Amino acid sequence: MKKKIPKLKRDKELIAFWNAHDFTDYIEDTEPADDVVFEKARKETVSFRLRKEQIKDLKRIAHKVGLGYTALIRSWITERLARIQGMQHHQR
């Protein structure tokens, strides 16, 4: 007997369901998707000044972790924003 994917409306219910189940058990209840388009998040260029020593240090650290230094800066900013937003969410 093939399993049916339940019709859940709330994100929390969907997340809980898929955290507890394996998608491959429900593969027969799926169908191919046509005309799927994945869009990249739009990014804007930001410019700021750093001392030469800071840039040198960023490049050295980035090289050690296998990233470009601008990717390293983006990841640090993203991590910090997520941490701050998480703290604000818990304060409510």
Buried (B, 14 or more C-beta within 10 A) or exposed (E): EEEEBEEEEEEEEEEEEEEEEEEEEBEEEEEEEEEEEEEEEEEEEEEEEEEEEEEEEBBEEBEEEEBEBEEBBBEEEEEEEEEEEEEEEEEE
